[in-house]
Amino acid sequence: MKTWQDNDILAGRYRLMRELGRDRGAVLWEAHDDREMGLVHLRILQHNLRGEPLVVMRFTREAALAGRLDHPALSAARELIDDEEALTLVYDVPGTMTLAERLRRGVVDATAAAILLEPVLEGLEFAHRRGVIHRNLSPDHIWLDGAGGARVSGFGATANPGRRSQRRPENAHT
C-alpha cells in the first residue's frame, strides 16, 4: 500500500506539496503540475479502497459529475487518473483560502458577504439545473480568490435527484 508524502510524483507530472485533509476514503493534496507549471488539488482514493467496487464507482461518478459543472464559480475537475499507482481526481485550485479560514480572522460585513456569495449562489443554481446537489456545502468548501471572487469545491458528496425514484410511499397522504 502506497503512503503518499511531500515531493512524491504522481502520474509522472504531479509533485505532491502538502496534504490538505482527508474525507470519504480519500486524501486531498495540493500539488504542482510539472507539465502545466501550476497548482492543482489531487483527491487520491486510499489504496485499500481500490478493491471496493461501490467506492470506486462513487469516486468515478464524482469525476463525471464534476465534468458537467463548467462554471466560473465551481471548482472544475481536470481529469481522472486510473493507473497502478492510484485512482485520482485532479482539480483546478479554486482559490487562495477557504471562507472558513477567512471567518477565523474575523467577521465579514453583510455587504461584503452578499457580494462574495452571489457567484456562489449562481454556481449552485447552475449545478442544480444539471441535477447535481452539493450535500456538504460549508465555509470549508467555499474558496476565496483574493480578488473578491469565490468558488465552490467539494462536489464529491453530491446527490443526483433525477436518478431517485419519484414514487410516493404507499402510506403518504395527499
Residue frames as qw, qx, qy, qz and C-alpha x, y, z in Angstrom:
[[0.000, 0.888, 0.459, 0.000, 0.00, 0.00, 0.00],
 [0.422, 0.422, 0.000, 0.802, 1.42, 3.37, -1.08],
 [0.303, -0.787, -0.349, 0.410, 1.70, 6.09, 1.54],
 [0.408, 0.742, 0.152, 0.509, 1.99, 9.43, -0.22],
 [0.524, -0.576, -0.143, 0.611, 4.48, 12.01, 1.04],
 [0.120, 0.919, -0.078, -0.367, 5.59, 15.52, 0.17],
 [0.049, 0.674, -0.599, -0.430, 7.61, 15.64, -3.09],
 [0.544, 0.122, 0.821, 0.122, 6.28, 12.30, -4.38],
 [0.247, 0.280, -0.459, -0.806, 5.42, 12.38, -8.09],
 [0.573, 0.313, 0.700, -0.290, 2.04, 11.06, -9.21],
 [0.674, 0.628, 0.389, -0.010, 1.33, 10.09, -12.83],
 [0.688, 0.172, 0.220, 0.670, 4.74, 11.39, -13.90],
 [0.203, 0.556, 0.184, 0.785, 3.77, 15.05, -13.52],
 [0.427, -0.779, -0.150, -0.434, 2.06, 15.96, -10.23],
 [0.432, 0.226, -0.613, 0.622, 4.53, 16.77, -7.43],
 [0.515, -0.686, -0.513, -0.029, 2.81, 16.48, -4.05],
 [0.169, 0.580, -0.257, 0.754, 3.39, 19.58, -1.93],
 [0.146, -0.156, 0.669, -0.712, 1.22, 19.25, 1.17],
 [0.176, -0.395, -0.899, -0.064, -1.65, 17.19, 2.44],
 [0.226, -0.315, -0.042, -0.921, -4.78, 19.30, 2.83],
 [0.588, -0.143, 0.451, -0.656, -7.07, 16.79, 4.51],
 [0.041, -0.011, -0.989, -0.141, -8.93, 13.51, 4.37],
 [0.565, 0.152, 0.289, -0.757, -12.54, 12.71, 3.62],
 [0.860, 0.275, 0.138, -0.407, -14.73, 9.82, 2.48],
 [0.918, -0.008, 0.346, 0.194, -11.82, 7.45, 1.92],
 [0.633, 0.619, 0.061, 0.462, -9.63, 9.90, 0.01],
 [0.508, -0.523, -0.052, 0.682, -6.68, 12.15, 0.75],
 [0.332, 0.919, 0.177, 0.116, -6.67, 15.69, -0.63],
 [0.655, -0.280, 0.134, 0.689, -3.28, 17.08, -1.68],
 [0.243, 0.920, -0.102, -0.291, -2.05, 20.37, -3.05],
 [0.787, -0.035, 0.432, 0.438, 0.32, 19.54, -5.89],
 [0.089, 0.695, -0.326, -0.635, 2.36, 21.20, -8.60],
 [0.835, 0.466, 0.292, -0.004, 1.65, 20.18, -12.18],
 [0.474, -0.488, 0.431, 0.593, 5.17, 19.99, -13.61],
 [0.423, 0.338, 0.644, 0.540, 3.83, 19.91, -17.20],
 [0.046, 0.825, 0.433, 0.360, 1.40, 22.86, -16.97],
 [0.379, 0.180, -0.321, 0.849, 3.52, 24.65, -14.33],
 [0.372, -0.464, 0.005, -0.804, 0.67, 25.42, -11.97],
 [0.229, -0.131, 0.800, -0.539, -1.02, 24.31, -8.76],
 [0.607, -0.182, -0.584, -0.507, -3.74, 21.68, -8.64],
 [0.572, -0.315, 0.569, -0.500, -5.62, 19.76, -5.98],
 [0.455, 0.146, -0.854, -0.205, -5.50, 15.98, -6.09],
 [0.736, -0.256, 0.325, -0.536, -8.11, 13.78, -4.46],
 [0.351, 0.350, -0.866, -0.068, -6.44, 10.37, -4.14],
 [0.867, -0.278, -0.177, -0.374, -8.58, 7.37, -3.23],
 [0.455, -0.579, 0.658, -0.156, -6.99, 5.44, -0.37],
 [0.304, 0.374, -0.836, -0.263, -5.29, 2.36, -1.82],
 [0.153, 0.033, 0.948, -0.277, -7.10, -0.08, 0.48],
 [0.499, 0.461, 0.442, -0.586, -10.43, 1.01, -1.08],
 [0.273, 0.441, -0.575, -0.633, -9.46, 0.35, -4.72],
 [0.115, -0.018, -0.981, -0.158, -10.86, -3.18, -4.46],
 [0.217, 0.442, 0.693, -0.527, -14.27, -1.94, -3.31],
 [0.226, 0.379, 0.663, 0.605, -16.46, -1.69, -6.44],
 [0.101, -0.858, -0.502, -0.040, -19.06, 0.60, -4.83],
 [0.366, -0.752, 0.029, 0.547, -16.40, 3.01, -3.56],
 [0.364, -0.138, 0.538, 0.748, -14.65, 3.09, -6.94],
 [0.141, 0.600, 0.678, 0.400, -17.98, 3.63, -8.70],
 [0.183, -0.910, -0.324, 0.186, -18.79, 6.60, -6.44],
 [0.413, -0.577, 0.241, 0.662, -15.33, 8.05, -6.96],
 [0.284, 0.082, 0.630, 0.718, -15.53, 7.83, -10.75],
 [0.018, 0.766, 0.622, 0.164, -19.11, 9.18, -10.60],
 [0.270, -0.811, -0.110, 0.507, -17.70, 12.24, -8.84],
 [0.323, -0.270, 0.480, 0.769, -15.40, 12.78, -11.83],
 [0.142, 0.441, 0.730, 0.502, -18.32, 12.52, -14.25],
 [0.136, -0.860, -0.481, 0.103, -20.45, 14.93, -12.21],
 [0.329, -0.691, 0.083, 0.638, -17.61, 17.42, -11.80],
 [0.331, -0.010, 0.597, 0.730, -17.05, 17.31, -15.55],
 [0.056, 0.672, 0.659, 0.333, -20.62, 18.54, -16.08],
 [0.281, -0.868, -0.308, 0.270, -20.06, 21.58, -13.88],
 [0.517, 0.193, 0.158, 0.818, -18.23, 24.02, -16.14],
 [0.141, -0.918, -0.292, -0.229, -18.99, 27.32, -14.38],
 [0.324, 0.618, -0.345, 0.627, -16.64, 30.08, -13.14],
 [0.439, -0.587, 0.351, -0.582, -17.92, 29.74, -9.56],
 [0.960, -0.188, 0.141, -0.149, -17.36, 25.98, -9.40],
 [0.300, -0.611, 0.703, 0.206, -14.06, 24.17, -9.00],
 [0.789, 0.433, -0.263, -0.348, -13.50, 22.21, -12.20],
 [0.821, -0.238, 0.502, 0.134, -12.21, 18.65, -12.41],
 [0.196, 0.684, -0.543, -0.445, -9.43, 18.39, -14.99],
 [0.615, 0.282, -0.702, -0.221, -9.05, 14.64, -15.25],
 [0.879, -0.345, 0.241, -0.226, -9.45, 11.25, -13.66],
 [0.274, 0.576, -0.770, 0.002, -6.24, 9.23, -13.37],
 [0.920, -0.186, 0.229, -0.257, -6.69, 5.48, -13.02],
 [0.576, 0.545, -0.604, 0.075, -3.35, 3.73, -13.06],
 [0.767, -0.102, -0.588, 0.234, -1.41, 1.22, -10.93],
 [0.263, 0.180, -0.458, 0.830, -0.28, 3.95, -8.52],
 [0.105, 0.316, 0.559, -0.759, -3.61, 5.50, -7.65],
 [0.077, 0.671, 0.655, 0.340, -7.15, 6.43, -8.57],
 [0.272, -0.381, -0.184, 0.864, -7.02, 10.22, -8.51],
 [0.224, 0.861, 0.432, 0.146, -9.19, 13.20, -9.38],
 [0.434, -0.050, 0.027, 0.899, -7.31, 16.31, -10.48],
 [0.013, 0.882, 0.470, -0.044, -8.99, 19.66, -9.77],
 [0.259, 0.662, -0.045, 0.701, -8.15, 23.26, -10.51],
 [0.322, -0.233, -0.541, 0.741, -7.12, 25.13, -7.36],
 [0.033, -0.766, -0.598, -0.232, -10.26, 27.06, -6.52],
 [0.114, -0.940, -0.024, -0.320, -8.67, 29.92, -4.57],
 [0.328, 0.544, -0.547, 0.545, -6.12, 31.07, -2.04],
 [0.061, -0.082, 0.777, -0.621, -8.08, 30.41, 1.18],
 [0.204, -0.473, -0.839, -0.176, -11.40, 28.98, 2.27],
 [0.309, -0.670, -0.159, -0.656, -14.22, 31.06, 3.66],
 [0.796, -0.532, -0.278, 0.080, -13.76, 29.14, 6.92],
 [0.659, -0.059, -0.138, 0.737, -10.15, 30.38, 7.12],
 [0.079, 0.468, 0.116, 0.872, -11.31, 33.93, 6.37],
 [0.542, -0.667, -0.282, -0.426, -14.04, 33.80, 9.04],
 [0.780, -0.378, -0.306, 0.393, -11.49, 32.71, 11.67],
 [0.415, 0.157, -0.065, 0.894, -9.80, 36.09, 11.08],
 [0.098, 0.279, 0.351, -0.888, -12.98, 38.00, 11.91],
 [0.433, 0.595, 0.594, -0.325, -16.47, 38.94, 10.85],
 [0.220, 0.165, 0.556, 0.785, -17.28, 39.73, 7.21],
 [0.275, 0.302, 0.266, -0.873, -19.73, 42.64, 6.94],
 [0.595, 0.431, 0.622, -0.272, -23.12, 41.97, 5.35],
 [0.496, 0.781, -0.115, -0.362, -22.47, 43.90, 2.12],
 [0.082, 0.599, -0.775, -0.183, -19.14, 42.16, 1.50],
 [0.431, -0.014, 0.892, -0.134, -20.73, 38.78, 2.29],
 [0.633, 0.579, 0.383, -0.343, -23.56, 39.39, -0.19],
 [0.402, 0.773, -0.392, -0.294, -21.11, 40.37, -2.92],
 [0.113, -0.461, 0.879, 0.031, -18.92, 37.37, -2.13],
 [0.458, 0.101, 0.861, -0.198, -21.76, 34.84, -2.07],
 [0.598, 0.552, 0.040, -0.580, -23.60, 35.99, -5.21],
 [0.468, 0.485, -0.671, -0.307, -21.35, 33.98, -7.59],
 [0.121, -0.138, 0.956, -0.230, -21.53, 31.01, -5.21],
 [0.535, 0.352, 0.563, -0.522, -25.32, 31.03, -5.43],
 [0.586, 0.589, -0.264, -0.490, -25.15, 31.37, -9.23],
 [0.230, 0.414, -0.876, -0.093, -22.79, 28.39, -9.38],
 [0.285, 0.056, 0.888, -0.358, -25.04, 26.29, -7.15],
 [0.618, 0.483, 0.239, -0.572, -28.05, 27.17, -9.30],
 [0.458, 0.560, -0.592, -0.355, -26.05, 26.10, -12.38],
 [0.030, 0.216, -0.970, 0.106, -25.28, 22.75, -10.69],
 [0.446, 0.237, 0.690, -0.519, -28.90, 22.25, -9.59],
 [0.624, 0.531, -0.075, -0.568, -30.15, 22.82, -13.14],
 [0.489, 0.441, -0.731, -0.178, -27.88, 19.94, -14.18],
 [0.880, -0.260, -0.327, -0.227, -29.28, 17.68, -11.49],
 [0.645, 0.104, -0.532, 0.539, -26.31, 17.97, -9.11],
 [0.452, -0.830, -0.072, -0.318, -26.85, 18.95, -5.49],
 [0.332, 0.452, -0.624, 0.544, -23.89, 19.67, -3.19],
 [0.718, -0.526, -0.424, -0.165, -24.70, 17.81, 0.02],
 [0.713, -0.399, -0.251, 0.520, -21.81, 19.10, 2.10],
 [0.256, 0.721, 0.054, 0.641, -21.73, 22.84, 1.45],
 [0.577, -0.719, -0.212, 0.324, -19.89, 24.68, 4.20],
 [0.010, 0.965, -0.223, -0.137, -17.38, 27.53, 4.55],
 [0.565, -0.429, 0.637, 0.302, -14.66, 24.87, 4.09],
 [0.574, 0.302, 0.674, 0.354, -15.91, 24.30, 0.52],
 [0.274, 0.938, 0.201, 0.075, -16.11, 27.96, -0.49],
 [0.693, -0.127, 0.102, 0.703, -12.77, 29.26, -1.72],
 [0.066, 0.952, 0.073, -0.289, -11.80, 32.92, -2.00],
 [0.784, 0.421, 0.122, 0.439, -9.53, 34.04, -4.80],
 [0.493, -0.376, -0.066, 0.782, -8.13, 37.20, -3.20],
 [0.067, 0.072, 0.333, 0.938, -9.73, 39.45, -5.84],
 [0.445, 0.083, 0.243, -0.858, -13.25, 39.37, -4.41],
 [0.695, 0.104, -0.512, -0.494, -14.36, 36.18, -6.13],
 [0.544, -0.268, 0.716, -0.344, -15.42, 32.86, -4.68],
 [0.588, 0.211, -0.683, -0.379, -15.69, 29.28, -5.97],
 [0.831, -0.273, 0.287, -0.390, -17.33, 26.14, -4.62],
 [0.319, 0.397, -0.859, -0.048, -15.36, 22.91, -4.27],
 [0.249, -0.114, 0.869, -0.412, -16.12, 19.53, -2.75],
 [0.702, 0.141, -0.171, -0.677, -18.72, 18.15, -5.12],
 [0.245, 0.187, -0.951, 0.013, -17.73, 14.62, -4.06],
 [0.115, 0.321, 0.835, -0.432, -20.71, 14.45, -1.70],
 [0.309, 0.121, -0.272, -0.903, -23.44, 15.05, -4.25],
 [0.504, 0.325, 0.750, -0.280, -26.91, 13.90, -4.97],
 [0.106, 0.055, -0.627, -0.770, -28.41, 13.39, -8.38],
 [0.470, 0.201, 0.556, -0.656, -32.15, 13.71, -7.71],
 [0.626, 0.370, -0.335, -0.599, -33.05, 12.77, -11.27],
 [0.418, 0.228, -0.878, -0.053, -31.86, 9.24, -10.56],
 [0.188, 0.020, 0.800, -0.570, -34.06, 8.77, -7.50],
 [0.055, -0.444, -0.864, -0.231, -37.45, 7.20, -7.70],
 [0.211, -0.205, 0.008, -0.956, -40.28, 9.69, -7.73],
 [0.534, -0.370, -0.720, -0.244, -42.71, 7.07, -6.40],
 [0.371, -0.545, 0.278, -0.698, -44.55, 8.15, -3.27],
 [0.034, -0.097, 0.935, -0.339, -44.70, 5.86, -0.26],
 [0.282, -0.378, -0.813, -0.341, -47.92, 3.88, -0.14],
 [0.328, -0.634, -0.622, 0.322, -48.92, 5.42, 3.19],
 [0.188, -0.062, 0.009, 0.980, -48.34, 9.03, 2.07],
 [0.156, 0.709, 0.612, -0.314, -51.31, 11.33, 2.49],
 [0.318, 0.477, 0.376, 0.728, -52.36, 13.91, -0.09]]
